[in-house]
Amino acid sequence: MQVSHSKMSHSGWLLAFPFLFVSFTVSIDETMANLQLGILLLSTLLFLFASWNKLVQPQRYTRVLLWLYLTPWLLCITIGYSNNFITGNPLSYLEIRPFGRLANILVLSLLLFLFGKQPLISQEATNKKIVRYYYYSLCILLLFAFWQIADFYFNFPIPFPFQTRSYMHSASDLDLSFSKRITSYAEEPSFLAPFVMEGIILSFVTISKSYARYAMATLFLIVCILTFSPSAYIALTSCILVIFVYRYRKWMLFILPLVLFLILSTFTIFQHLEAIQYFLTRIENYTSSSRYLSIILPIKYMFEEGNWITILFGYGTRSMGALYEAHHQNFPFGTSNTTFADILFECGSVGLLCYLGIYIILFKRAAKTLKASPIPLLLFVNFLISSLYRGDFSTTHFIANIILICIFSSETFLYTHHLQTHRPWSK
């Protein structure tokens, strides 16, 4: 449905405004992270107040996504916490201190709820603002990334103001000439990686001039490379494969093996390059890495020490962090840095199934639209891969990805992108 911009409700920008600060969720500065959450809460409440009489019945898939997101936490509160208390589990309700995360979950659920129920008269215009504001947030992250590059590599007179985990790690056996990885104001390179990938993708739908699109995508790509993050490289390679499927799907039986051969050849031919060495070392040593252990140990603890209730409904919100803070011998980490392992431990098998349902719904919507546009599937692939190395399900970034995939798989976007490719959808 095409709706004129002039008909846009004055309250529409309130729903879009928090997306301008989504990149703050990964900031090393806790004040920035709290600021974006406060803005999100205030904006959603004001939007709810201003649009209460205009809200409509949401589409079925949006309702399903909301309940799949919220239900695991309702179950872990009512059943998981009760089980901890009854069985005398060391993870008592107060020791877990779940209130901050639960507040995040409720605010994010409200955002998803309002996105699905936004007034029809302003829906298209508001969605375009959401995309545009989100892209601006990525550009802010990009600006600080190049400030960091200028400081690290060109002795910029104004030092980069954030102390992040930019040093090279997990490659102690390599003698590398470079020692810094780009983080921007994110806590570490892997936190930055999904954002720069989103920047590359969204550059092609948010910028009107062709040369400007490629220029901005190139800038995001440079930062992506300089993260020296294996996760970022895997996401980039996967997205390139999606592009090949989109453009040459009729010849995929011939092209896909060729592309895979070229990728493997690149790593073989250029294996002497330090960046490639670092990447390969991280991959080869994965089973002995802290990231691998942070996934395996919680799952092992859950099935060896837990009962059928904890296996079904988990130990409760922030339970892994509570064990870490209590210096439990099996928990040298406060998170697995993996959405699926964190959800399994905190919300149990039921919670994990619910979250898998979210990914299945988003994948079906994204894959269904591939003939018209690769954008939804590109966003989904990046979202899925980032979920394997980031446990950010209680952040605005997680919900923002769900909303973006829903927007870009909508009929409005597909019509404009497929039939009017010379005009960017978010214009």
CORGI-V44210 format. One line per field, one symbol per residue. psi: psi as a letter, one per 30 degrees, with the letter a starting at -180 (. if undefined). A space follows every 10 residues. Layout:
# CORGI-V44210
psi->???
This chain:
# CORGI-V44210
psi->kkkkffgkkf fefeefefff gefffgkfjf eeeeeeeeee eeeeeeeeef geffklklle eeeeeeeeee eeeeefeeee eeeeeefgkf ileeeeifee eeeeeeeeee eeeeefgkke fgeeeeeeee eeeeeeeeee eeeeefeeee eefghkfjkk fkjliflklg hffkjkfkgk kkfbglelef eeeeeeeeee efefffkeke eeeeeeeeee eeeeeffhje eeeeeeeeee eeeeeeehff gefeeeeeee eeeeeeeeeg ffkeeeeeee eeeegefgle eeefeeeeee eefeflafee eegaflkgee eeeefghkfg igkflfgkee eeeeeegaee eeeeeeeeee eeeeeeefge eekfeeeeee eeeeefffgk ihfgleeeee eeeeeeefgl eeeeeeeefh ffjkeg.
